[in-house]
Amino acid sequence: MQGRLERFLQDLGAARDLDGLTAAVRTLRDIFGVDHVVYHSVNAAGGQYAALTYSDEWVRRYIDLDYARIDPVVQGCFKRFNPVDWKRLDWSGKAQRAFLAEAIAHGVGRQGFSVPIRGPNGQFALFTVSDNRSDEDWAAYTEAHVRDLILVAHYVNQKALEIERGTDAVAMRALSPREIDALTLIAMGYSRGQAAESLSISEHTLRVYIESARFKLGAMNTTHAVARAMSSGMLVI
């Protein structure tokens, strides 16, 4: 998969419009081996932008019935910064359960994993993969691919921003060795406490390094900082 992902990231740069981005998303579906891949963005003015592999029938129904107002994925991820498995979201309401049943009937899949993205000027986006694997298989799949999913999510979002309104790229300053160490451990799945202990520093000092790196990278949060540092070759995991 790694070789195919590297080629995909190179080819993504050639996308010039929504059709090109949608074609890239379809390619990702094959690379990740899932039923669906979805990228959906909302800017501060409420404008929406999407590239996805769901059926046209489901997309029309979702929009016509304004399902975003009850969709636990949208509502739950808007309050989060870290990737989330759909099973961790609140599906307890009657409307939410009915929505899930209808989504499954339209082929969305019983499993899902979404990466929330905060962009410039109030932009909020979601990058999602969904499938019909069993709970056990899905847990193993997401654990194995979470880093690739986060990285690709931010690449796709950056390309979407470029297509929609020109480049939002921010020049990145070099990171210090300690900032690189801190982000590397976080990227490897260490908790902040574990990372601080590994570096023989306090958690407060670790936070200082992470926040400094985030500022230099022009990242909205730690996950974004890790993705930008990885995509620019500053981190080798």
C-alpha positions in Angstrom: 0.0 0.0 0.0 2.8 2.5 0.8 4.1 2.6 -2.7 0.6 3.2 -4.1 0.0 5.9 -1.6 3.2 7.7 -2.5 2.2 7.6 -6.1 -1.2 8.8 -5.2 0.1 11.8 -3.3 2.3 12.7 -6.3 -0.7 12.3 -8.7 -3.0 14.4 -6.5 -1.0 17.5 -7.4 -2.3 17.2 -11.0 -6.0 17.6 -9.9 -7.3 20.9 -11.1 -11.0 20.8 -10.4 -13.7 19.0 -8.5 -13.9 16.2 -11.1 -10.2 15.6 -10.7 -10.5 15.6 -6.9 -13.4 13.1 -7.1 -11.3 10.8 -9.4 -8.6 11.0 -6.8 -11.0 10.0 -4.0 -12.2 7.0 -6.1 -8.5 6.0 -6.4 -8.1 6.2 -2.7 -11.1 3.9 -2.2 -9.2 1.2 -4.2 -5.9 1.9 -2.4 -7.4 1.7 1.1 -9.6 -1.3 0.1 -12.9 0.2 1.6 -16.4 0.6 0.3 -16.4 4.4 0.4 -14.1 7.4 0.8 -15.7 10.9 1.5 -14.2 14.4 1.7 -16.6 17.1 2.7 -15.8 20.7 3.6 -17.8 23.6 4.9 -16.3 27.1 5.0 -17.1 29.9 7.4 -19.8 31.3 5.1 -21.6 27.9 4.9 -20.4 27.0 1.4 -20.0 23.3 0.9 -17.5 21.3 -1.2 -17.4 17.5 -1.5 -15.7 14.7 -3.3 -17.1 11.2 -2.5 -18.0 7.8 -3.7 -21.5 7.4 -2.2 -24.4 6.8 -4.6 -26.0 9.8 -6.2 -29.4 8.7 -4.7 -28.0 8.8 -1.2 -26.3 12.1 -1.7 -29.5 13.7 -3.0 -31.6 12.2 -0.1 -29.0 13.4 2.5 -29.1 16.9 1.1 -32.9 17.1 0.5 -33.7 16.0 4.0 -30.9 18.0 5.6 -29.5 15.0 7.4 -26.4 17.0 8.4 -28.5 18.4 11.3 -28.9 14.9 12.9 -25.9 13.0 11.5 -23.8 11.9 14.5 -20.7 11.9 12.4 -21.0 15.6 11.4 -22.3 16.7 14.8 -19.9 14.6 16.8 -16.8 15.3 14.8 -17.4 19.1 14.8 -16.6 18.9 18.5 -13.5 16.9 18.1 -9.9 17.4 16.8 -8.8 13.7 16.7 -9.9 10.9 14.4 -12.9 9.0 15.6 -14.5 5.6 15.0 -18.2 6.0 14.3 -19.0 3.5 17.1 -17.8 6.1 19.6 -20.4 8.6 18.5 -23.9 8.9 20.0 -26.4 6.9 17.9 -28.9 6.5 20.8 -31.6 8.8 19.5 -34.5 7.5 17.5 -33.8 9.8 14.6 -30.1 8.8 14.6 -30.9 5.1 14.6 -33.3 5.5 11.7 -30.7 7.6 9.9 -28.1 4.9 10.4 -30.4 2.2 9.1 -31.2 4.2 6.0 -27.5 5.0 5.4 -26.7 1.2 5.6 -29.6 0.4 3.2 -28.0 2.9 0.7 -24.7 1.1 0.9 -22.8 3.5 3.2 -21.5 0.7 5.4 -21.9 -0.3 9.0 -18.4 0.9 10.0 -16.8 4.3 9.6 -13.7 6.3 10.6 -13.6 10.0 10.2 -10.7 12.6 10.5 -11.9 16.1 11.4 -9.9 18.9 9.8 -9.8 22.6 10.8 -8.6 24.8 8.0 -8.0 28.5 7.5 -10.7 31.2 8.0 -13.1 28.9 9.9 -13.1 26.0 7.5 -14.2 22.6 8.8 -13.8 19.4 6.8 -14.2 15.7 7.3 -12.3 12.9 5.6 -14.1 9.5 6.0 -13.7 5.9 5.1 -16.5 3.4 5.6 -17.0 -0.3 5.1 -19.0 -3.4 6.0 -16.2 -5.3 7.9 -16.9 -6.9 11.2 -16.2 -5.0 14.4 -13.0 -7.0 15.0 -11.7 -6.6 11.5 -12.5 -2.9 11.4 -10.7 -2.2 14.6 -7.6 -4.0 13.3 -7.9 -2.1 10.0 -8.1 1.3 11.5 -5.3 0.7 13.9 -3.1 -0.4 11.1 -3.9 2.5 8.8 -4.7 5.5 11.1 -1.5 7.3 10.3 -2.0 7.0 6.5 -5.6 8.1 6.8 -4.6 11.2 8.8 -1.8 12.1 6.4 -4.0 11.6 3.3 -6.9 13.6 4.8 -4.7 16.7 5.2 -3.3 16.3 1.7 -6.8 16.0 0.2 -8.0 19.0 2.2 -5.0 21.1 1.1 -5.7 20.2 -2.6 -9.4 21.0 -2.2 -8.5 24.5 -0.7 -6.2 25.1 -3.7 -8.9 24.2 -6.2 -11.7 26.1 -4.4 -9.9 29.4 -3.8 -6.3 29.2 -4.7 -3.4 28.0 -2.6 -3.6 28.4 1.2 -0.1 27.1 1.6 1.9 28.6 4.4 5.7 28.7 4.3 7.0 26.3 6.9 10.0 27.1 9.1 12.5 24.5 10.1 11.8 22.6 13.4 14.3 22.2 16.2 15.6 18.7 17.1 13.4 18.7 20.2 10.3 19.7 18.3 11.0 16.9 15.8 11.4 14.4 18.6 8.2 15.5 20.3 6.1 15.3 17.1 7.8 12.0 16.1 6.7 10.3 19.4 3.2 11.6 19.1 3.0 10.4 15.5 4.1 6.9 16.7 1.1 6.8 19.0 2.8 7.8 22.3 0.6 9.6 24.8 1.9 13.0 25.9 2.9 11.5 29.3 4.8 8.7 27.6 6.4 11.1 25.1 7.5 13.4 27.9 8.9 10.5 29.9 10.8 9.2 26.9 12.4 12.6 26.3 13.1 13.1 30.1 11.1 16.3 30.2 7.9 17.5 31.8 4.6 17.4 30.1 4.5 21.2 30.3 7.8 21.4 28.4 6.5 18.8 25.9 3.5 21.0 25.2 5.7 24.0 24.6 7.7 22.1 22.0 4.5 20.8 20.3 2.9 24.3 20.3 6.0 25.8 18.9 6.1 23.2 16.1 2.4 23.8 15.4 3.0 27.5 15.0 6.0 27.0 12.7 4.1 24.5 10.5 1.0 26.7 10.3 -1.1 23.8 11.7 -4.5 24.1 13.3 -3.9 21.4 15.9 -1.4 18.6 16.8 -2.8 16.1 14.4 -2.5 18.6 11.6 1.1 19.5 12.7 2.1 15.8 12.6 0.5 15.4 9.1 2.3 18.5 7.7 5.6 17.6 9.2 5.3 14.1 7.8 4.2 15.3 4.3 7.2 17.7 4.2 9.7 15.0 5.1 10.5 16.5 8.5 9.5 13.3 10.3 10.5 9.8 9.4 8.4 7.2 11.2 
